[in-house]
Amino acid sequence: MKDLQRRGSRLLGFGHFQPERVLTNDELATMVETSDEWIRERTGIRERHIAGPDDSVASMAAAAGRAALDDAAVSSVDLVIVASTTATDRSPNTAGRVVAELGLDGAAAIDVNTACSGFEYALGVADQAVRAGSADTALVIGSETLSAITDWTDRSTCVLTADGAGAVVIGAADESGISPVVWGTVPGLTEAVKVSGDPQRFSQDGRQILRWALKDATGIAERVLEVAGVTREEIDVFAFHQANLRIIEPLARSLGVTDRQIVIHDVEVSGNTSAASVPLGLSKAWHRGELPRGAKAMLFGFGGGFAYAGQVVELPR
């Protein structure tokens, strides 16, 4: 029991996958009344990746997971958690399909659906499982095919959505490299972002979301830092949900982010990939060599439900 009381977890590797198909703003302008200038001004997005006929939530999750395992030099895990709001099947769950695809020899399999904060929720659960001794290693993935639930005639939403997957491997450690998760929901905003109807379609109240992001998100982000026991000056990388550059930039300013610190801006070329957005942006930057080893990164997701979650992590050494 004493060993478990000292036990923590840490990140070991990153992986990601994006479909080959790239949809530009100019192409979108041929499908709906919009323009490259209109989209960039309101969202900061230039292009996004869209799933092809052979791409699914499970296949992309497996590809990102395989890349993360390779990066971590880990061949097996005890637990797989997949965060997604676009999985089409109730059973088998997506995590179970990833276990089978990657040959992970009976690893536990959990799906999490808290939409855009799903990866941070999943990482929080995985961290707690490792701390408790229920797993020694875990694969945590965010994977989404938002294009499948997009109304391509609605310019307020179709300019945002995209597809992709991001993953991390975590393992047991003597000193924790993942802070306790700060998570919760926002009363009154449950219906602000949803996937509903027949066929299922993504919709949102953009004004309500922007108002919350500009007014209340900073306080929650500060609580993430407080629970982690760090100051904003000690953070090297800020990885917010890649919803919209016009939300990411004000949030960074309100937290007093300096030029020395890195803010992930992957939304510009990847669009909004919901639960995949934070690990996708981090993994791409990690594999480009843009993130220092051992750096402290703050993760913060928010969206459908209306749920939020965040933690501070130490990047692999």
C-alpha positions in Angstrom: 0.0 0.0 0.0 2.9 2.4 0.7 4.1 2.0 -2.8 0.7 2.8 -4.2 0.5 6.0 -2.0 3.7 7.3 -3.7 2.7 6.1 -7.2 2.1 8.5 -10.0 1.9 8.5 -13.8 3.6 10.3 -16.6 3.5 10.7 -20.4 5.7 8.4 -22.4 4.9 9.2 -26.0 2.6 10.9 -28.5 0.9 9.8 -31.8 -1.6 11.2 -34.2 -3.5 10.5 -37.5 -5.2 12.7 -40.0 -7.1 11.6 -43.1 -5.4 12.4 -46.5 -8.3 14.5 -47.8 -7.8 18.2 -47.1 -10.8 20.6 -47.5 -9.8 24.2 -48.0 -11.8 27.3 -47.4 -12.0 28.0 -51.1 -13.5 24.6 -51.7 -16.0 25.2 -48.9 -17.0 28.4 -50.7 -18.2 26.3 -53.6 -20.5 24.3 -51.3 -22.0 27.0 -49.1 -22.2 30.8 -49.0 -18.9 31.7 -47.5 -15.4 32.8 -48.4 -11.8 32.2 -47.3 -11.7 35.7 -45.8 -15.0 35.2 -43.9 -13.9 31.9 -42.4 -10.4 33.1 -41.4 -11.7 36.3 -39.8 -14.2 34.5 -37.6 -12.4 31.2 -36.8 -8.7 31.4 -37.9 -9.2 28.2 -39.8 -7.5 27.8 -43.3 -8.1 24.1 -44.0 -9.2 20.9 -42.4 -8.9 17.1 -42.9 -12.0 15.1 -43.8 -12.3 11.3 -43.4 -12.4 9.1 -46.5 -14.4 5.9 -47.0 -11.8 3.8 -45.2 -11.4 6.2 -42.2 -13.5 5.6 -39.1 -13.3 6.6 -35.4 -11.9 3.2 -34.6 -9.4 3.0 -37.5 -8.0 6.5 -36.8 -7.8 5.8 -33.1 -5.9 2.6 -33.8 -3.5 4.5 -36.1 -2.8 7.3 -33.6 -2.5 4.7 -30.8 0.0 2.7 -32.8 2.1 5.8 -33.4 2.0 6.7 -29.7 3.1 3.2 -28.7 6.0 3.4 -31.2 7.0 6.9 -29.9 6.9 5.6 -26.3 8.8 2.3 -27.2 6.0 0.4 -25.5 4.6 -2.8 -27.0 1.6 -3.5 -24.6 -0.7 -1.6 -22.2 -3.2 -2.6 -19.5 -5.8 -0.1 -20.3 -7.2 1.7 -23.4 -9.5 4.7 -23.2 -11.0 6.3 -26.3 -12.7 9.7 -26.1 -15.2 10.3 -28.9 -18.6 11.8 -29.5 -18.9 10.4 -33.1 -18.5 6.7 -32.6 -21.4 5.0 -34.5 -21.7 1.6 -32.6 -22.8 1.0 -29.1 -21.0 -2.3 -28.9 -18.3 -3.3 -29.3 -17.0 0.0 -28.0 -14.3 1.8 -29.9 -11.6 1.1 -27.3 -12.4 -2.6 -27.6 -11.8 -2.4 -31.3 -8.5 -0.6 -30.8 -7.4 -3.3 -28.4 -8.2 -5.9 -31.0 -6.6 -4.0 -33.9 -3.4 -3.4 -32.0 -3.2 -6.9 -30.5 -3.0 -5.6 -26.9 -3.7 -8.9 -25.3 -6.9 -8.3 -23.3 -6.3 -4.7 -22.2 -9.2 -3.1 -20.4 -11.3 -1.0 -22.8 -13.3 2.2 -21.9 -15.1 4.7 -24.1 -15.6 8.3 -22.8 -18.1 10.8 -24.4 -17.8 14.3 -23.0 -17.3 15.7 -26.5 -14.6 18.4 -26.7 -13.3 17.8 -23.2 -13.2 14.0 -23.7 -9.5 13.6 -24.0 -8.8 15.4 -20.7 -11.6 13.4 -19.0 -10.0 10.2 -20.4 -6.5 11.2 -19.3 -7.8 11.9 -15.8 -9.4 8.5 -15.6 -6.3 6.8 -16.9 -4.1 8.7 -14.5 -6.2 7.7 -11.6 -6.2 4.0 -12.7 -2.4 4.0 -12.8 -2.2 5.8 -9.4 -4.5 3.2 -7.9 -2.6 0.3 -9.3 -5.4 -0.9 -11.6 -3.0 -0.4 -14.6 0.7 0.1 -15.1 0.4 1.5 -18.6 -2.5 3.1 -20.5 -3.2 4.3 -24.0 -5.4 7.4 -24.1 -6.9 8.5 -27.4 -9.2 11.2 -28.8 -10.7 10.3 -32.2 -13.5 12.0 -34.1 -15.3 12.0 -37.5 -17.2 15.2 -37.1 -17.7 15.4 -40.9 -20.2 12.6 -40.5 -22.5 14.7 -38.3 -22.0 18.0 -40.1 -24.8 19.9 -41.9 -22.8 20.9 -44.9 -25.5 23.6 -45.8 -25.0 25.4 -42.5 -22.0 27.8 -42.8 -22.0 28.6 -39.1 -20.9 25.0 -38.3 -19.5 23.4 -41.4 -16.6 25.8 -41.6 -15.4 24.5 -38.2 -15.7 20.7 -38.2 -12.9 18.2 -39.1 -11.7 14.7 -38.5 -8.6 13.2 -36.9 -7.1 11.4 -33.9 -4.5 12.0 -31.2 -3.1 9.7 -28.6 -0.7 9.5 -25.6 0.8 6.6 -23.7 1.1 7.0 -19.9 3.0 4.8 -17.5 3.5 4.4 -13.7 6.2 6.6 -12.2 7.7 7.3 -8.8 6.9 11.0 -9.2 3.7 12.1 -10.9 4.0 13.9 -14.2 0.2 14.4 -14.5 -1.7 16.7 -12.1 -5.1 15.8 -10.7 -7.8 16.6 -13.3 -10.1 19.6 -12.7 -13.4 18.7 -14.3 -17.1 19.7 -14.3 -20.1 21.0 -16.2 -21.7 24.4 -16.6 -25.3 24.7 -15.4 -27.5 26.3 -18.0 -25.3 25.5 -21.0 -26.2 21.8 -21.4 -27.9 22.3 -24.7 -25.4 24.9 -26.1 -23.4 22.3 -28.0 -25.1 19.1 -29.1 -25.4 16.2 -31.6 -29.0 15.3 -32.0 -31.8 14.6 -34.5 -32.3 11.9 -37.2 -29.9 11.9 -38.9 -27.6 13.1 -36.1 -26.3 16.6 -36.7 -23.9 18.9 -34.8 -25.3 22.2 -33.7 -24.2 24.9 -31.3 -25.1 28.3 -29.9 -21.9 30.1 -30.9 -22.8 33.3 -29.0 -23.3 31.5 -25.7 -20.1 29.6 -26.1 -18.1 32.7 -26.9 -19.6 34.6 -24.0 -18.7 31.7 -21.6 -15.2 31.4 -23.0 -14.4 35.1 -22.7 -16.0 35.5 -19.2 -15.6 32.2 -17.3 -13.0 30.0 -19.0 -10.0 31.9 -17.5 -11.2 31.2 -13.9 -11.4 27.5 -14.6 -8.0 27.5 -16.3 -6.5 29.3 -13.3 -8.0 26.6 -11.0 -6.3 23.9 -13.1 -3.0 25.6 -12.4 -3.8 26.0 -8.7 -4.7 22.3 -8.3 -1.4 21.4 -10.1 0.5 23.6 -7.8 2.2 25.6 -10.5 2.0 29.3 -11.6 1.2 30.3 -15.2 4.8 31.4 -15.5 6.0 27.8 -15.0 3.9 26.6 -17.9 5.9 26.1 -21.2 3.0 25.0 -23.4 -0.7 25.8 -23.4 -2.9 23.3 -25.3 -6.5 24.6 -25.3 -9.3 22.9 -27.1 -8.9 23.8 -30.8 -12.4 25.2 -31.2 -11.7 28.6 -32.8 -8.7 30.8 -32.9 -10.9 33.7 -31.7 -11.4 31.8 -28.4 -7.8 30.5 -28.1 -6.1 33.9 -28.5 -8.2 35.8 -25.9 -7.9 33.0 -23.4 -4.1 33.0 -23.8 -4.1 36.8 -23.3 -6.3 36.7 -20.2 -3.9 34.1 -18.7 -1.0 36.5 -19.4 0.8 34.1 -21.8 4.2 35.6 -22.9 6.1 35.2 -26.1 8.4 32.7 -24.3 5.5 30.3 -23.9 4.0 28.1 -26.7 0.3 28.2 -27.5 -0.9 25.4 -29.7 -2.6 26.9 -32.8 -3.3 23.6 -34.7 -6.9 24.7 -35.4 -5.6 26.8 -38.3 -4.8 23.7 -40.4 -6.8 21.0 -38.6 -10.1 22.6 -37.8 -12.2 21.6 -34.8 -11.7 17.9 -34.1 -13.6 17.9 -30.7 -12.0 15.3 -28.4 -9.1 14.8 -30.7 -8.0 18.4 -30.9 -5.7 18.7 -27.9 -3.7 15.4 -28.3 -3.7 16.0 -32.1 -2.2 19.4 -31.8 0.3 18.4 -29.2 1.4 15.3 -31.1 2.0 17.2 -34.3 4.1 19.8 -32.5 5.9 17.1 -30.5 6.9 15.2 -33.7 8.0 18.4 -35.4 10.4 18.9 -32.6 8.7 22.1 -31.4 8.1 21.1 -27.8 10.9 20.8 -25.3 11.4 17.4 -23.5 10.2 17.5 -19.9 8.3 20.8 -20.5 5.2 21.5 -18.5 2.0 21.7 -20.6 -1.5 22.8 -19.5 -4.3 20.9 -21.2 -7.8 22.4 -21.2 -10.9 21.1 -23.1 -14.4 22.4 -23.1 -17.6 22.0 -25.2 -20.6 19.7 -25.6 -22.5 18.9 -22.5 -21.4 21.6 -21.4 -18.4 19.9 -19.9 -14.9 21.0 -19.2 -11.7 19.4 -17.9 -8.0 20.2 -17.6 -4.7 19.2 -16.1 -1.0 20.0 -16.2 1.3 17.4 -17.6 5.1 17.0 -18.0 6.0 16.1 -21.5 8.1 12.9 -22.1 11.8 13.2 -21.2 
